[in-house]
Amino acid sequence: MKVLIQRVSHASVVVDGEKTGAIGEGILALVGIEKHDNKDVLQRMCNKLLSYRIFSDQEGKMNLSLKDTGGGLLAISQFTLAANTNKGLRPSFSSASPPSEAEPLFNQFIEQLQAQHSQVATGKFAADMKVSLLNDGPVTFLLEL
């Protein structure tokens, strides 16, 4: 599982002309589900994502997590994160979980996040989504399990 996180001032997602999710300050998380992912991986990533310290404390150091700040979380499914880009000029998606397996896992991941954090928004799995954001910093990290 790979999750690309960005600290944002605000972010939103539009599907078929309709805004399906929006947050103020918080994290935009692009979520890639891989073939080996399971419920244990989802739970570990959920804990890591919500506890990852990317927000500044009073001294300007990244010591605060989303749990600490209570900010928003916009989670977007993005299978392209599972691409292998080591060879050639075209990505290989052989390590990405097939949509029929990835969608239930992504939905479980969202449910776990919502059970532990009050402000969770999302787009629509496998849809053509338009994501807007204002990256704060910029601060961007790739979380992998």
C-alpha positions in Angstrom: 0.0 0.0 0.0 1.3 3.4 -0.9 -0.2 6.7 0.3 1.1 10.0 -1.0 0.2 12.7 1.6 0.3 16.4 1.2 -0.2 19.0 3.9 -2.8 21.3 2.5 -4.5 24.6 3.3 -7.5 23.3 1.5 -8.4 20.6 -1.0 -11.5 19.4 -2.9 -12.6 16.8 -5.4 -15.2 17.0 -8.2 -16.8 14.0 -9.9 -19.0 14.5 -13.0 -19.3 18.2 -12.2 -20.3 17.7 -8.6 -18.1 18.3 -5.5 -18.0 15.0 -3.6 -15.5 16.1 -0.9 -13.7 19.1 0.5 -11.5 20.0 3.5 -9.9 23.0 5.0 -6.4 22.7 6.6 -5.3 19.1 6.8 -4.1 16.2 4.5 -4.8 15.2 1.0 -4.1 11.5 0.8 -3.7 9.7 -2.6 -4.2 6.0 -1.9 -2.7 3.2 -4.0 -3.8 -0.4 -3.2 -1.4 -3.1 -4.2 -1.9 -6.9 -4.7 -0.5 -7.9 -1.3 -2.6 -5.5 0.7 -5.0 -6.9 3.3 -7.0 -5.7 6.4 -3.9 -5.7 8.6 -2.0 -3.4 6.1 -5.1 -1.1 6.0 -5.2 -0.8 9.8 -1.4 -0.1 10.1 -1.6 2.5 7.3 -4.7 4.1 8.9 -2.8 4.5 12.2 0.3 5.8 10.4 -1.6 8.3 8.4 -3.5 9.8 11.3 -0.4 9.8 13.5 2.2 11.0 11.0 3.7 14.3 12.3 3.7 16.8 9.5 2.1 19.8 11.2 4.2 22.5 13.0 4.1 22.9 16.7 4.5 26.3 18.5 8.3 26.1 17.8 7.8 25.6 14.1 8.9 21.9 14.2 6.9 19.1 12.5 5.7 17.5 15.8 1.9 17.4 15.4 -0.3 14.9 13.6 -3.7 15.1 12.1 -5.0 13.5 15.4 -3.4 16.4 17.2 -4.7 19.2 15.0 -8.1 17.8 14.2 -7.7 18.9 10.6 -9.5 17.5 7.6 -8.5 14.4 5.5 -9.4 14.1 1.9 -8.6 10.5 0.7 -8.6 9.8 -3.0 -8.1 6.4 -4.6 -5.2 6.4 -7.1 -4.1 3.1 -8.6 -1.3 4.8 -10.5 0.7 5.0 -7.3 1.2 1.2 -7.6 2.9 1.6 -10.9 6.4 0.2 -11.6 8.4 2.9 -13.4 11.8 1.4 -13.2 12.0 0.2 -16.8 11.1 1.8 -20.1 8.9 4.8 -20.8 5.5 3.3 -20.0 4.4 2.4 -16.4 3.6 -1.2 -15.5 0.6 -1.7 -13.2 1.3 -5.4 -12.5 1.6 -4.8 -8.8 -1.7 -2.8 -8.5 -4.6 -4.7 -7.0 -7.4 -5.3 -9.6 -10.3 -2.9 -9.2 -12.7 -5.7 -8.0 -10.3 -6.4 -5.1 -9.1 -2.8 -4.6 -12.5 -1.1 -4.2 -13.6 -3.1 -1.1 -10.2 -2.6 0.5 -10.3 1.2 -0.3 -13.8 1.4 1.2 -12.7 -0.5 4.3 -9.7 1.9 4.6 -12.1 4.9 4.5 -14.4 3.3 7.1 -11.4 2.8 9.4 -10.3 6.4 8.9 -13.8 7.7 9.6 -14.0 5.5 12.8 -10.9 7.2 14.1 -11.2 10.7 12.7 -14.2 13.0 12.5 -13.3 14.9 9.3 -12.8 12.5 6.4 -13.9 13.2 2.9 -13.4 11.2 -0.3 -14.0 11.1 -4.1 -15.5 8.2 -6.0 -13.5 5.0 -6.6 -12.4 4.5 -10.3 -14.0 7.8 -11.4 -12.5 10.5 -13.4 -11.9 13.0 -10.6 -10.7 16.6 -10.6 -8.7 17.3 -7.5 -7.8 20.8 -6.4 -5.5 21.7 -3.6 -3.2 24.3 -2.1 -0.1 22.5 -0.9 1.1 24.0 2.4 4.9 24.2 2.5 5.1 22.4 0.2 5.0 19.3 2.4 4.6 15.9 0.7 5.5 12.4 1.8 5.1 8.9 0.4 4.0 6.4 3.1 4.6 2.8 2.2 3.8 -0.5 3.9 
